[in-house]
Every structure is written in structure tokens, then in C-alpha cells.
Amino acid sequence: METCYILDASAFINGFQITSNRNYTVPEITAELKDFESRLRFDEAVNKELIRVKDVYSECIIRVNNIISVSGDSLRLSLPDVKLIALAYMLSKQGETVKVITDDYSIQNALKIMNIPYSGVLTEGIKEIYNWKKVCEGCKKEFDDSYPFDDCEICGSKIFKKRIRVKK
């Protein structure tokens, strides 16, 4: 079966060469195409029917949100990113062979956790899986991703996102 490609905004921004008509993306990606050239590439692919813009089942979004909340990637992924990952998950569950084209390391991290193939356009891609945690700069207290403030409730220092390598 021929691979279908799930294209992130970075595929259009970084000049990914579309070679088949089995390409998909989500509607929200268009908001991330801010420069003229990438928007032109996207519009041309849509007009030539080389890419299909597809919505995602809510169950797939829920599944992806559950996975990224455990890894901490929910701290770094936007809604378009989550929907793009959910589209890859949905199509793979429908029996398609998928590969996501993205230079976004956080998207790649989530895809690696889910065992969904990916490749970059300008980057080689990640080699290891990382989790993310919110940590206070001062007292080093760790917070849930849902902690809503930028400052520590204990000492008032700034909260930052700390990358933690997962041993596999």
C-alpha cells in the first residue's frame, strides 16, 4: 500500500516536494502559513488536488491528548499540532500507512511515543523521546501541566519547562 503523507505547516514553509496525491493536513494548519511562499505552495497543492484537508474524529484528539499529557508534550503543542498528530493516528487506525512530514521536534516526540513514522524537511529529526515538566527555578518544585501560573506558589520564582530524557 502506498504511503500517505500528513503534512505539517513546516512542510510548506520549508519547501517539501509533493510527489503523490496521497497527502493530508488539518484545516488549522492554514493559520500557521503566514508567509506568501508557503501559503502559495499550500494553495497550489489544494488546487491541483495533491492534498486533502481533513477533519479529525474527537475520539482521536482525546487519545492524543491523553498521550501528550503523560509525556508533558501538552505544554509545547498547539491545537493544530494536536489535530495533525490525531489525523495521523486516525488514518493509521483506518489501515493506512502514514508518515508525518514535520520539522517540529515536539510533534516528532509525540509521534515517536505513538510509533508513527515521521521525517523532517530541513532537519534530521529526533533520536530519543523526551518528557516535559513544569519546574520552579528557585525551589525546584515540580508542577502538573495544568498549573496555570508562570510563578511558583511557594517561592514566587519563575516556572520553566524542563526537558527530561526517557530511558528506553
C-alpha positions as CSV (number, residue, x, y, z in Angstrom):
1,M,0.0,0.0,0.0
2,E,1.3,3.4,-0.9
3,T,2.2,5.7,2.0
4,C,0.0,8.7,2.7
5,Y,1.8,11.8,4.0
6,I,0.4,14.0,6.8
7,L,1.9,17.5,6.2
8,D,2.6,20.0,8.9
9,A,2.9,23.7,8.2
10,S,6.7,23.2,8.2
11,A,6.4,21.0,5.1
12,F,5.1,24.0,3.2
13,I,7.3,26.6,4.9
14,N,10.5,24.5,4.2
15,G,9.6,23.5,0.7
16,F,8.6,19.8,0.9
17,Q,8.3,18.4,-2.6
18,I,4.9,16.8,-3.0
19,T,5.3,13.7,-5.3
20,S,1.9,12.0,-4.9
21,N,-1.7,12.8,-4.4
22,R,-1.9,10.9,-1.1
23,N,-1.3,13.9,1.2
24,Y,-3.4,15.2,4.1
25,T,-3.5,18.0,6.6
26,V,-5.9,19.6,9.0
27,P,-7.8,22.9,8.5
28,E,-6.0,24.6,11.4
29,I,-2.6,24.3,9.7
30,T,-3.6,27.1,7.3
31,A,-3.4,29.6,10.2
32,E,0.3,28.7,10.6
33,L,1.2,29.6,7.0
34,K,2.0,33.2,7.4
35,D,4.5,33.9,4.6
36,F,3.5,34.3,1.0
37,E,5.6,31.4,-0.4
38,S,4.3,28.7,2.0
39,R,0.7,29.9,1.5
40,L,1.2,29.8,-2.3
41,R,2.6,26.2,-2.0
42,F,-0.4,25.1,0.1
43,D,-3.0,26.8,-2.2
44,E,-1.4,25.3,-5.3
45,A,-1.4,21.8,-3.7
46,V,-5.1,22.1,-2.8
47,N,-6.0,23.5,-6.3
48,K,-4.1,20.6,-8.0
49,E,-5.9,18.1,-5.6
50,L,-2.5,16.9,-4.3
51,I,-3.6,17.5,-0.7
52,R,-6.8,16.9,1.2
53,V,-7.7,19.0,4.2
54,K,-9.4,16.6,6.6
55,D,-11.0,17.0,10.0
56,V,-10.3,14.6,12.8
57,Y,-12.7,12.5,15.0
58,S,-12.9,13.8,18.5
59,E,-12.0,10.4,19.9
60,C,-8.7,10.6,18.2
61,I,-8.0,14.0,19.6
62,I,-8.9,12.7,23.1
63,R,-6.5,9.8,22.6
64,V,-3.6,12.1,21.5
65,N,-4.3,14.5,24.4
66,N,-4.1,11.6,26.9
67,I,-0.8,10.5,25.5
68,I,0.8,14.0,25.4
69,S,-0.4,14.9,28.9
70,V,1.6,11.9,30.2
71,S,4.7,12.9,28.3
72,G,4.3,16.6,29.1
73,D,4.2,17.5,25.3
74,S,0.9,19.2,26.0
75,L,3.0,22.1,27.3
76,R,4.5,22.6,23.9
77,L,2.0,21.5,21.3
78,S,-0.7,23.9,19.8
79,L,-4.2,22.8,18.8
80,P,-3.2,22.5,15.1
81,D,-0.2,20.3,16.2
82,V,-2.5,18.0,18.3
83,K,-5.0,17.7,15.4
84,L,-2.2,16.9,13.0
85,I,-1.0,14.1,15.2
86,A,-4.6,12.9,15.7
87,L,-5.1,12.8,11.9
88,A,-2.0,10.6,11.6
89,Y,-3.3,8.4,14.4
90,M,-6.8,8.2,12.8
91,L,-5.6,7.3,9.4
92,S,-3.2,4.7,10.7
93,K,-6.2,3.1,12.7
94,Q,-8.1,3.1,9.4
95,G,-5.4,0.8,8.0
96,E,-3.4,3.5,6.1
97,T,0.4,3.5,6.0
98,V,1.2,7.0,7.2
99,K,4.3,9.2,7.5
100,V,4.2,12.7,9.0
101,I,6.3,15.4,7.4
102,T,7.3,17.9,10.1
103,D,10.4,19.7,11.4
104,D,8.7,20.3,14.7
105,Y,10.6,18.4,17.4
106,S,7.6,18.3,19.8
107,I,5.4,16.8,17.2
108,Q,8.1,14.3,16.4
109,N,8.4,13.4,20.1
110,A,4.7,12.6,20.3
111,L,4.8,10.6,17.1
112,K,7.8,8.6,18.3
113,I,5.9,7.8,21.5
114,M,3.0,6.6,19.4
115,N,5.2,4.7,16.9
116,I,4.0,6.7,14.0
117,P,6.7,7.3,11.3
118,Y,7.9,10.9,10.6
119,S,10.6,12.7,8.8
120,G,11.7,16.3,8.6
121,V,12.2,18.5,5.6
122,L,15.3,20.5,6.8
123,T,16.0,18.6,10.0
124,E,17.1,15.0,10.6
125,G,14.6,14.6,13.3
126,I,14.8,13.5,16.9
127,K,16.5,10.3,18.0
128,E,15.2,10.0,21.6
129,I,12.0,10.5,23.4
130,Y,11.7,13.4,25.9
131,N,9.1,14.3,28.5
132,W,8.5,17.8,29.8
133,K,7.7,19.0,33.3
134,K,7.0,22.4,34.8
135,V,9.7,23.2,37.4
136,C,10.3,26.2,39.6
137,E,13.7,27.9,39.0
138,G,14.0,28.7,42.7
139,C,12.8,25.9,44.9
140,K,12.7,23.2,42.2
141,K,9.1,22.2,42.9
142,E,7.5,20.3,40.1
143,F,4.0,21.2,38.9
144,D,1.4,19.5,36.8
145,D,0.9,20.7,33.3
146,S,-2.4,22.2,34.4
147,Y,-0.7,24.6,36.8
148,P,-2.0,27.9,35.4
149,F,0.6,30.4,36.7
150,D,4.1,31.5,35.4
151,D,5.3,32.0,39.0
152,C,5.8,29.4,41.8
153,E,3.1,29.4,44.5
154,I,5.8,28.6,47.1
155,C,8.7,30.9,46.5
156,G,7.4,33.2,43.7
157,S,10.2,32.3,41.2
158,K,9.6,31.7,37.5
159,I,8.3,28.4,36.3
160,F,10.1,26.8,33.3
161,K,9.6,23.8,31.1
162,K,12.3,21.2,31.8
163,R,13.2,18.5,29.3
164,I,13.7,15.0,30.7
165,R,15.1,12.2,28.6
166,V,13.1,9.0,28.7
167,K,15.2,5.8,29.1
168,K,14.0,3.2,26.5
